[in-house]
Amino acid sequence: MLKTAQSQLTPITLKLFSEKTRDLLLESSLVLFNEHGFSNVTTLSIANTSGTLEGSLWYHFNTKKDLLSAHIRLLKEVFFDKNQTVDSKEFDIILEDIFTSYNLIWDFRYILRDNFQIPLKDDFNALDSVIRINNKLDQWVENRIQHSIRIGLLNIPQEKIENLSEIILVLGRYWLDYSEKKYPNTDNKSLRSKGLRHIFMVLSPYICTEGSPIISDMLKYY
């Protein structure tokens, strides 16, 4: 499992998990939910992948929904911790935050991608938690665009912001799943880099002269 996680998750997310049984279950389930979807993964497969017993899973988590809730808490913790500089006026800081944030979104993408209306239909609190984190991340994209306009990094007409936000959100939610099917022999890191290039290609007509070389340099390392 460790090798699989290292190839599928970024170092920031991997640091959230220790070698303790609970963390191994969280790490394994995150990778499996991303790969196969929340509804298609069994508790037995999670236990087997993590190298633990199914009884150990039940000891730490009463249901799969508890794993989902734990993932949401982790996403909130790490995502918004990495966005402490959202009001910065430095182009390189803002862009680095965006790079990091999209990699985190891809690490937890099943939460943003899967339809939970059926599996959570009898648990309003769990479903509401999923809806809230999705709405929060949707708003984050538009806020990042608006802030980048205010500091002069982007020059986007107001009437185009909603459409651009939606395109970028689609890339955040679905790019890795689409690209893994289209390019099955390409490693995860390369696919993430390609996704970031697509995001900035969408924004390229609106990026200021000073911002373009910063983005180009950053993309060399992703």
Secondary structure by P-SEA (a helix, b strand, c coil): caaaaaacccaaaaaaccccaaaaaaaaaaaaaaccccccccaaaaaaaacccaaaaaaccccaaaaaaaaaaaaaaaaaaaacccccccaaaaaaaaaaaaaaaaaccccccccccccccccaaaaaaaaaaaaaaaaaaaaaaaaaaaaccccccccaaaaaaaaaaaaaccaaaaaaaacccccaaaaaaaaaaaaaaaacccccaaaaaaaaaaaaac
